[in-house]
Amino acid sequence: MRSVGLYTLGCKVSQYETEAIGETFEKHGFTVMPFDSVCDAYVINTCTVTAESDRKSRQMIRRAIKRNPDAVVAVVGCYSQRTPEELLKIDGVDIVLGTDKKLEVVGRVEFMLEDRGEKPFCKIEDLNKAVFEPMAITKAPRTRAYVKIEDGCESRCTYCAIASARGRVRSKLPSDVIREVEGLYASGTREIVLTGIETGSYGRDFDFDYTLADLIVELDRRGSCERIRLGSLAPELIGRDFVNKVKGVKILAPHFHLSIQSGSDRVLKGMKRRYSRAMALENIRYIKENIPKAAFTTDLMVGFPGESEEDFLDTVSFVREVGFIDAHVFAYSKRRGTPAASYDGQIDEEEKRSRSARLIAEKNAVRDSVLDSIVKEGAPLSAVLETYDSGSYTAHSDSFVEISVEAPEGMHGEIVDVIPVSHKDGVIIAKLK
């Protein structure tokens, strides 16, 4: 039996796509092996969100080639969509595909293994003509599964290469989402995460009126699963209309991951984000007022060209005002072909590192304050038990607070109520109710 090793860099959407690729390989008679095994073929699903992502993608490609120089090595994803010529220069790369029609990599690998394909092979689709690629997964861990419902982004932020790597917004049909969610739930997965490149834009491309909120309401009405969680959301897409539709939904986890990027209006304008500080704060306030226990995580960028100390402090104060339970802090990275790469006022790397460290310290302090409040309140938390080790499980509450709780082995994947007792390093220490 032929074997294939798969490796994913980047976001949850890419992870989902790799899972779908893996299931397709299995249907074609392949065994999916750990990536560091000696395999007949390797597929690397790349990321290009930062220069570091590009570097790691090249590193993993070369690792596969070194592991088995005779293997067929295929590269797909955002990096290959934007700069396929860079990947074709790597000796040992046999196949380069982009972000559309990724499942075709399976047939192309088969063709190469039968020595019927000319090497290297490169095919990058025109994303202006792309439709949503039909793909689905049928198996996932008991804890949570990611379901891709949307692809593409039309925001055209000045710092970001992903819009050009993913193309226009296109959405999975509601019936296909429902079928996939219900299939995963029937197979034992307790929590489903609906994700996309711009998840809140779901349905924008339909020729009928149907939004992300409509999908959530329908999944709830049908009892399609036990818990729905949402992937990253743009703040301007979750305003009053969205909240008013979903506020009574029982299966929706009260956790919202918002792509804020900056708390400075001047920086947001330079990024060409489609919201202001005031709009983001108002939408967050409205969610808190209408969805009990709502909690927020976010992505924050430091060192955007021209960011002053005052701009940076605006972001710090934004973190304090919202009370995020966590934040992913990262430094601006020049991306070739994006407007911001040629902006004046580029921030030096040392200052970026300093601001990153300061913001991480600040978001940790805010997180600890939120966790203090949770422990003092002592109210039960609903949590999915995930990884078991030495008598305790790691878990996440419905509002995505990380938890450690002692529980008997064999409860993996169960949703239980726990009582918070203390917290340490961002983790609630709890006991079973």
C-alpha positions in Angstrom: 0.0 0.0 0.0 1.3 3.4 -0.9 1.9 6.0 1.8 1.7 9.7 2.0 2.8 12.2 4.7 0.9 15.5 5.1 2.0 18.7 6.8 0.1 22.0 7.3 1.3 25.5 7.9 -1.0 28.3 8.8 -4.6 28.7 9.7 -7.5 26.4 10.6 -8.8 26.6 7.1 -5.6 25.1 5.8 -5.7 22.4 8.5 -9.2 21.5 7.5 -8.2 21.3 3.8 -5.3 19.0 4.7 -7.7 16.7 6.6 -9.9 16.6 3.5 -6.9 15.8 1.3 -5.9 13.0 3.7 -9.3 11.4 3.5 -9.2 11.6 -0.3 -5.8 9.9 -0.3 -7.3 7.1 1.9 -10.1 6.6 -0.5 -7.5 6.1 -3.2 -5.8 3.4 -1.3 -3.1 5.4 0.4 -2.0 5.1 4.1 -1.6 8.5 5.7 1.6 8.4 7.7 3.3 10.8 10.2 5.1 13.4 8.2 8.5 12.4 9.4 8.0 8.8 8.2 9.6 7.5 5.0 6.7 7.9 2.6 6.1 7.4 -1.1 4.7 10.9 -1.3 4.5 14.1 0.7 2.1 17.0 0.5 3.0 20.3 2.2 0.1 22.8 2.6 1.9 26.2 2.8 1.2 29.5 4.4 2.4 33.0 3.4 0.9 35.3 6.0 4.4 36.4 7.1 8.0 36.0 5.8 8.5 33.5 8.6 5.7 31.4 7.2 7.4 31.3 3.8 10.6 30.2 5.5 9.0 27.5 7.5 7.2 26.2 4.3 10.5 25.9 2.5 12.0 24.2 5.6 9.3 21.5 5.6 9.6 21.0 1.9 13.3 20.3 2.2 12.7 18.1 5.2 10.5 15.9 3.1 12.9 15.7 0.3 15.7 14.8 2.6 13.6 12.1 4.4 13.0 10.3 1.0 14.7 11.8 -2.1 12.7 9.3 -4.2 9.3 10.4 -3.0 6.9 12.6 -5.0 6.8 15.9 -3.2 3.8 18.1 -3.8 3.3 21.7 -2.5 0.0 23.4 -2.3 -1.5 26.5 -0.6 -1.1 30.2 -0.2 2.7 30.4 -0.7 2.5 28.4 -3.9 -0.5 30.4 -5.2 1.5 33.7 -4.8 5.0 32.7 -5.8 5.1 29.3 -7.5 8.3 30.1 -9.2 10.2 30.2 -5.8 9.0 26.7 -5.0 9.9 25.3 -8.4 13.5 26.4 -7.8 13.8 23.9 -5.0 15.3 20.7 -6.3 13.1 17.8 -5.5 9.7 19.6 -5.7 7.5 17.6 -8.2 4.1 19.3 -8.0 3.0 22.8 -7.3 -0.7 23.7 -6.9 -2.3 26.8 -5.4 -5.3 27.4 -3.2 -8.0 26.3 -5.6 -8.7 22.7 -6.6 -6.4 21.4 -3.9 -8.0 17.9 -4.0 -6.5 17.4 -7.5 -3.2 16.9 -5.7 -4.2 13.3 -5.0 -4.7 12.3 -8.7 -1.6 14.2 -9.7 0.5 12.3 -7.0 -0.9 9.0 -8.3 0.1 10.0 -11.8 3.6 10.8 -10.8 4.1 7.6 -8.8 3.3 5.7 -11.9 6.0 7.6 -13.7 3.5 9.0 -16.1 3.9 12.6 -15.1 6.5 15.1 -16.4 8.3 16.7 -13.5 8.0 19.3 -12.2 4.3 20.0 -12.7 2.8 23.4 -11.9 -0.8 24.5 -12.2 -2.1 27.7 -10.5 -5.8 28.5 -11.0 -7.3 31.9 -11.8 -9.0 32.8 -8.5 -11.2 35.3 -10.3 -13.1 32.3 -11.8 -13.0 30.1 -8.7 -16.0 28.7 -7.1 -16.2 27.0 -3.7 -14.2 23.7 -4.0 -16.4 20.8 -2.9 -14.7 19.1 0.0 -15.8 17.6 3.3 -14.4 15.5 6.1 -16.2 12.6 7.7 -14.0 11.9 10.8 -12.6 14.1 13.5 -11.5 13.9 17.2 -14.3 13.7 19.7 -13.4 17.1 21.1 -13.9 19.5 18.2 -13.8 19.5 14.4 -13.2 22.4 12.0 -15.6 22.8 9.1 -14.6 25.2 6.3 -17.7 27.1 5.2 -16.1 30.0 3.3 -13.0 30.8 1.2 -11.6 34.1 0.0 -11.3 37.6 1.3 -12.2 40.9 -0.4 -11.0 43.3 2.3 -7.7 44.1 0.5 -5.9 45.3 3.7 -2.7 47.0 2.8 -0.4 44.7 4.8 -2.0 41.3 3.9 -1.1 38.9 1.1 -3.9 36.5 1.8 -6.5 38.2 -0.3 -4.4 37.6 -3.4 -3.6 34.1 -2.3 -7.3 33.1 -1.7 -9.3 35.2 -4.1 -12.9 36.4 -3.9 -15.4 35.3 -1.3 -17.1 32.0 -2.1 -19.3 30.0 0.3 -20.3 26.4 0.9 -24.0 25.7 0.3 -26.0 25.6 3.5 -27.2 22.1 2.8 -23.6 20.9 2.4 -22.6 22.6 5.7 -25.5 21.0 7.5 -24.8 17.6 6.1 -21.1 17.7 7.1 -21.8 19.1 10.6 -24.5 16.5 11.3 -22.3 13.7 10.0 -19.4 14.7 12.3 -21.7 15.0 15.3 -23.2 11.6 14.5 -19.7 10.1 14.5 -19.1 11.5 18.0 -17.6 15.0 17.6 -19.1 17.2 20.3 -18.1 20.7 19.1 -18.0 22.1 15.6 -16.0 25.2 14.6 -17.3 27.0 11.5 -14.3 28.6 9.9 -13.2 30.5 6.8 -10.8 33.0 5.5 -13.4 35.7 6.2 -16.0 33.7 8.1 -18.4 36.6 8.6 -18.7 37.1 4.9 -20.4 33.7 4.5 -23.2 33.8 2.0 -22.2 37.1 0.4 -21.7 35.4 -2.9 -25.1 33.6 -2.9 -27.9 34.7 -5.3 -30.3 34.3 -2.3 -30.4 36.1 1.0 -28.6 33.9 3.5 -25.9 34.9 6.0 -23.7 33.3 8.7 -26.4 34.2 11.3 -29.0 32.4 9.2 -26.8 29.3 9.1 -26.3 29.3 12.8 -30.0 29.7 13.5 -30.8 26.8 11.1 -28.2 24.5 12.7 -29.7 25.3 16.1 -33.3 24.7 14.9 -32.3 21.3 13.5 -30.3 20.3 16.6 -27.4 19.5 14.2 -24.8 19.3 17.0 -24.2 20.0 20.6 -22.0 23.1 20.3 -21.1 25.5 17.5 -18.1 27.8 17.7 -17.1 30.4 15.2 -13.7 31.0 13.6 -12.0 34.4 13.3 -14.4 37.3 12.6 -14.0 40.8 11.3 -15.4 43.2 13.9 -17.6 45.1 11.3 -19.4 41.9 10.3 -20.9 41.1 13.8 -23.0 44.1 14.4 -26.6 44.4 15.7 -28.2 42.5 12.9 -26.0 39.5 13.5 -26.3 39.6 17.3 -30.1 40.0 17.2 -30.4 36.9 15.1 -28.1 34.6 17.1 -28.6 35.8 20.7 -31.2 33.1 21.4 -29.3 30.3 19.8 -28.6 27.5 22.3 -25.8 25.7 20.6 -23.6 28.8 19.9 -20.6 29.0 22.1 -20.3 32.5 23.7 -16.8 33.0 22.4 -15.8 35.4 19.6 -12.3 35.6 18.1 -12.0 39.1 16.5 -9.4 40.2 14.0 -8.8 43.6 15.6 -5.2 44.2 14.6 -4.9 47.6 16.2 -6.7 49.9 18.7 -5.5 53.0 16.8 -7.8 54.7 14.3 -4.8 56.1 12.5 -3.2 52.7 12.1 -6.5 51.1 11.1 -6.9 53.7 8.4 -3.4 53.0 7.1 -4.3 49.3 7.1 -7.5 50.0 5.2 -9.5 48.1 7.8 -13.3 48.5 7.4 -14.0 49.6 11.0 -13.0 52.2 13.5 -12.0 51.7 17.2 -15.4 53.1 18.2 -17.3 50.7 15.9 -15.4 47.6 17.2 -16.0 48.7 20.8 -19.7 49.3 20.2 -20.1 45.9 18.5 -18.3 44.2 21.4 -20.4 46.1 23.9 -23.6 45.0 22.2 -22.5 41.3 22.2 -21.8 41.5 25.9 -25.2 43.0 26.6 -27.1 40.4 24.6 -25.1 37.1 24.8 -24.5 35.9 28.4 -20.9 35.0 29.3 -19.6 36.3 26.0 -15.8 36.3 25.9 -13.4 37.6 23.4 -10.0 36.7 22.0 -8.2 38.6 19.2 -5.2 39.1 16.9 -3.1 42.2 17.4 -0.3 43.5 15.2 2.5 45.8 16.3 5.0 47.7 14.2 2.8 48.6 11.3 4.6 51.3 9.2 4.2 54.7 10.9 2.9 53.3 14.2 3.8 55.8 16.8 4.1 55.2 20.6 0.7 56.9 21.0 -0.8 54.5 18.4 0.7 51.5 20.3 -0.7 52.7 23.6 -4.1 53.0 21.9 -3.9 49.3 21.3 -2.9 48.7 24.9 -5.9 50.6 26.2 -8.2 48.8 23.8 -7.0 45.5 25.3 -7.8 46.8 28.8 -11.2 48.2 27.8 -12.4 44.9 26.2 -10.9 42.5 28.7 -9.7 39.9 26.2 -9.2 36.4 27.7 -6.3 36.0 25.3 -4.6 37.6 22.2 -2.3 36.5 19.5 0.3 39.2 19.2 2.5 39.4 16.2 4.8 41.9 14.5 4.2 43.4 11.0 6.0 41.6 8.3 6.6 43.0 4.8 4.8 41.0 2.1 5.9 41.5 -1.4 3.2 43.0 -3.6 1.3 44.7 -0.7 0.9 48.5 -0.5 2.3 48.7 3.1 5.6 47.1 2.0 6.5 50.5 0.4 5.1 52.8 3.0 7.3 55.3 4.7 7.9 54.9 8.5 8.9 51.3 8.5 9.5 50.2 12.1 12.9 48.6 12.9 12.9 45.0 14.1 14.2 45.8 17.6 11.3 48.2 18.2 8.8 45.6 16.9 10.2 43.0 19.4 10.0 45.5 22.2 6.4 46.4 21.5 5.4 42.7 21.1 6.9 41.9 24.5 5.1 44.9 26.1 1.8 44.0 24.5 2.1 40.3 25.5 2.8 41.3 29.1 -0.3 43.6 29.0 -2.7 41.1 27.5 -1.5 38.5 30.0 -2.2 40.9 32.9 -5.7 41.6 31.5 -6.3 37.8 31.0 -5.3 37.2 34.6 -7.7 39.8 35.8 -10.5 38.2 33.9 -9.6 34.8 35.3 -9.5 36.3 38.8 -13.1 37.3 38.3 -14.1 33.9 37.1 -12.5 32.2 40.1 -14.0 34.6 42.6 -17.5 34.2 41.1 -17.1 30.4 41.3 -19.9 29.7 38.9 -19.8 26.3 37.0 -18.1 26.3 33.6 -19.2 24.0 30.8 -16.1 22.4 29.3 -15.0 19.9 26.7 -12.4 17.4 28.0 -9.5 17.2 25.6 -6.1 15.8 26.4 -5.5 13.4 29.4 -2.3 13.2 31.3 -1.5 11.9 34.7 -5.0 12.1 36.2 -5.9 15.5 34.6 -7.5 16.8 31.4 -6.9 19.9 29.6 -10.2 21.4 28.5 -11.8 24.6 27.2 -15.0 26.2 28.5 -17.7 27.3 26.1 -16.2 30.8 26.3 -12.8 29.2 25.4 -11.1 29.6 28.8 -8.4 27.0 29.1 -9.0 24.6 32.0 -7.1 21.9 33.9 -9.3 19.5 35.8 -8.8 16.1 37.5 -11.1 13.5 36.1 -11.1 9.7 35.5 -9.4 8.4 32.4 -11.8 7.5 29.6 -13.8 10.7 29.6 -12.1 12.2 26.5 -14.5 14.3 24.5 -17.2 14.6 27.1 -18.8 18.0 28.0 -18.8 18.4 31.8 -19.5 21.1 34.3 -16.5 22.2 36.4 -16.0 24.5 39.3 -13.1 27.0 39.0 -10.8 26.9 42.0 -7.7 28.9 41.0 -5.6 29.9 38.0 -2.0 29.8 36.9 -0.2 30.9 33.7 -3.5 31.5 31.9 -5.2 28.2 32.9 -8.1 27.8 35.3 -7.5 25.0 37.8 -11.0 23.4 38.4 -12.7 20.4 39.9 -15.6 18.4 38.5 -19.0 19.6 39.7 
